[in-house]
Amino acid sequence: MIEVLAALSASAASGMRIALPLLVIGLLQNHQLWFGVPILSSIPAPVVFSILTSWSLIELFASKTLLGQRVLQLVQLVFSPIVGAIMGIAVSGGTEVPSWLIVLISALFAFVLQIVQVGWFYRWSGLPLWVVFVQDALSVSLVFFAINAPQQGGLIALILLLLAVVSFKELRLWYLEQHQPQKRHKS
């Protein structure tokens, strides 16, 4: 069960940022770098490090502007389920839960968090700067929790899921209000 909580924590991190959690998980593994991370372990470490560092910097700086947020939303919407699945498998280790279930849960969880972020982006016409900084900090923190304190990280991830469900309900109501036909009065 602890491995599932770790996978939830890691996939929540990848639901906010893509490259930053992968970079952090590699750096936390010291000399092994991305040894246990699917797909990345087959690519030479310097290449993975260069790509993830570059993309992490792009994520960190582009997320502070409206155009950057818009472009990142598109990229993250496509890749967050993939990265969520990779992160889930990377931190879950040898668990009794089937790998396909970890992949499915992690990918869907990352996708749900990303969809809610896209909704708030369009509702607010861009995310406020404080939200972006909270995302950055949570993304890194959740990876640390996934590796060092999976129970606490899983709990934080479940709280984020609860917030995402409540937010989705709020976004749906807002959307319905926006697209409700106007009543016409005859004079």
C-alpha positions as CSV (number, residue, x, y, z in Angstrom):
1,M,0.0,0.0,0.0
2,I,2.9,2.4,0.7
3,E,4.1,1.9,-2.9
4,V,0.7,3.0,-4.2
5,L,0.9,6.1,-2.0
6,A,4.3,6.8,-3.3
7,A,3.1,6.4,-6.9
8,L,0.2,8.8,-6.2
9,S,2.6,11.4,-4.7
10,A,5.0,11.1,-7.7
11,S,2.2,11.3,-10.3
12,A,0.7,14.3,-8.5
13,A,4.1,16.0,-9.0
14,S,4.0,15.2,-12.7
15,G,0.5,16.5,-12.9
16,M,1.9,19.9,-12.2
17,R,5.2,19.9,-14.0
18,I,6.8,17.4,-16.4
19,A,10.5,17.6,-16.4
20,L,11.1,19.0,-12.9
21,P,9.9,15.9,-11.1
22,L,11.9,13.6,-13.4
23,L,15.0,15.7,-12.8
24,V,14.5,15.7,-9.0
25,I,13.9,11.9,-8.9
26,G,17.1,11.4,-10.9
27,L,19.2,13.7,-8.7
28,L,17.8,12.0,-5.5
29,Q,19.2,8.6,-6.7
30,N,22.7,9.9,-6.4
31,H,25.2,7.9,-8.6
32,Q,22.5,5.7,-10.1
33,L,20.6,8.7,-11.6
34,W,17.7,7.3,-13.6
35,F,18.6,3.6,-13.2
36,G,15.1,2.5,-12.1
37,V,13.1,4.9,-14.2
38,P,11.4,3.3,-17.2
39,I,12.4,4.6,-20.6
40,L,14.9,7.1,-19.2
41,S,17.2,4.3,-17.9
42,S,17.8,3.2,-21.5
43,I,19.1,6.7,-22.5
44,P,22.6,7.8,-21.5
45,A,22.5,9.8,-18.3
46,P,24.2,13.0,-19.6
47,V,21.6,13.2,-22.4
48,V,18.7,12.7,-20.0
49,F,20.2,15.2,-17.6
50,S,20.7,17.9,-20.3
51,I,17.2,17.5,-21.7
52,L,15.5,17.5,-18.3
53,T,17.5,20.4,-17.1
54,S,16.7,22.4,-20.2
55,W,13.0,21.6,-20.1
56,S,12.8,22.3,-16.3
57,L,14.3,25.7,-16.9
58,I,11.8,26.3,-19.7
59,E,8.9,25.2,-17.4
60,L,10.1,27.4,-14.5
61,F,10.6,30.5,-16.6
62,A,7.8,30.2,-19.2
63,S,5.2,29.5,-16.5
64,K,5.6,33.0,-15.3
65,T,4.1,34.6,-18.5
66,L,0.7,34.2,-20.0
67,L,2.0,33.0,-23.4
68,G,4.4,30.6,-21.7
69,Q,1.5,29.2,-19.6
70,R,-0.6,28.7,-22.6
71,V,2.1,26.8,-24.5
72,L,3.1,24.8,-21.4
73,Q,-0.6,23.8,-20.8
74,L,-0.7,22.2,-24.3
75,V,2.5,20.3,-23.8
76,Q,1.7,19.3,-20.3
77,L,-1.8,18.1,-21.2
78,V,-0.3,15.7,-23.7
79,F,2.7,14.5,-21.7
80,S,1.5,14.6,-18.1
81,P,-0.1,11.1,-18.3
82,I,3.0,9.6,-19.8
83,V,5.3,11.2,-17.2
84,G,2.8,10.3,-14.4
85,A,3.0,6.7,-15.5
86,I,6.8,6.7,-15.6
87,M,7.0,8.4,-12.2
88,G,4.5,6.0,-10.7
89,I,6.4,2.9,-11.8
90,A,9.8,4.5,-10.8
91,V,8.8,5.1,-7.2
92,S,6.5,2.1,-6.6
93,G,9.3,-0.5,-6.7
94,G,8.4,-4.1,-6.2
95,T,4.8,-4.1,-5.1
96,E,2.1,-6.7,-5.0
97,V,-0.1,-4.4,-7.0
98,P,0.1,-5.1,-10.8
99,S,2.3,-2.7,-12.8
100,W,-0.4,-2.0,-15.2
101,L,-2.7,-0.8,-12.4
102,I,0.1,1.5,-11.1
103,V,0.6,2.9,-14.6
104,L,-3.2,3.4,-15.1
105,I,-3.7,5.1,-11.7
106,S,-0.6,7.3,-12.0
107,A,-1.4,8.4,-15.6
108,L,-5.0,9.2,-14.9
109,F,-4.2,11.0,-11.7
110,A,-1.6,13.2,-13.4
111,F,-4.1,13.9,-16.2
112,V,-6.9,14.8,-13.9
113,L,-4.7,17.4,-12.1
114,Q,-3.6,18.8,-15.4
115,I,-7.2,19.1,-16.7
116,V,-8.2,21.0,-13.6
117,Q,-5.3,23.3,-14.0
118,V,-6.3,24.0,-17.6
119,G,-9.8,24.8,-16.5
120,W,-8.6,27.3,-13.9
121,F,-6.2,28.8,-16.5
122,Y,-9.1,29.5,-18.8
123,R,-11.4,30.7,-16.0
124,W,-8.9,33.2,-14.7
125,S,-7.4,34.0,-18.1
126,G,-4.0,32.8,-16.9
127,L,-2.8,31.5,-13.6
128,P,-1.8,34.0,-10.9
129,L,1.9,34.1,-10.1
130,W,1.4,32.8,-6.6
131,V,-0.3,29.7,-8.0
132,V,2.6,29.0,-10.3
133,F,5.1,29.3,-7.4
134,V,2.9,26.9,-5.3
135,Q,2.9,24.5,-8.2
136,D,6.7,24.6,-8.5
137,A,7.2,24.0,-4.8
138,L,4.6,21.3,-4.6
139,S,6.0,19.5,-7.6
140,V,9.5,19.2,-6.0
141,S,8.1,18.5,-2.5
142,L,5.8,15.7,-3.7
143,V,8.8,13.9,-5.3
144,F,10.7,14.2,-2.0
145,F,7.7,12.8,-0.2
146,A,7.3,10.0,-2.7
147,I,10.8,8.8,-2.0
148,N,11.4,9.7,1.7
149,A,7.9,9.8,3.2
150,P,5.4,8.0,0.9
151,Q,2.6,8.0,3.4
152,Q,2.6,11.8,3.9
153,G,3.1,12.3,0.1
154,G,0.2,10.0,-0.7
155,L,-2.0,11.9,1.8
156,I,-1.1,15.2,0.2
157,A,-1.8,13.7,-3.2
158,L,-5.2,12.5,-2.0
159,I,-6.0,16.0,-0.6
160,L,-5.0,17.4,-4.0
161,L,-7.4,14.9,-5.6
162,L,-10.2,16.1,-3.3
163,L,-9.4,19.7,-4.2
164,A,-9.4,18.7,-7.9
165,V,-12.8,17.1,-7.7
166,V,-14.3,20.1,-5.9
167,S,-12.6,22.5,-8.3
168,F,-13.9,20.5,-11.3
169,K,-17.4,20.8,-9.9
170,E,-16.9,24.6,-9.5
171,L,-15.5,24.9,-13.0
172,R,-18.4,22.9,-14.5
173,L,-20.9,25.2,-12.9
174,W,-19.0,28.2,-14.2
175,Y,-18.9,26.7,-17.7
176,L,-22.7,26.1,-17.6
177,E,-23.4,29.6,-16.5
178,Q,-21.2,31.0,-19.3
179,H,-22.9,28.9,-22.0
180,Q,-26.5,29.2,-20.8
181,P,-28.7,30.7,-23.4
182,Q,-29.8,34.2,-22.6
183,K,-33.5,34.7,-22.0
184,R,-35.0,37.2,-24.4
185,H,-37.8,39.5,-23.3
186,K,-40.3,40.8,-25.8
187,S,-41.1,44.4,-25.5
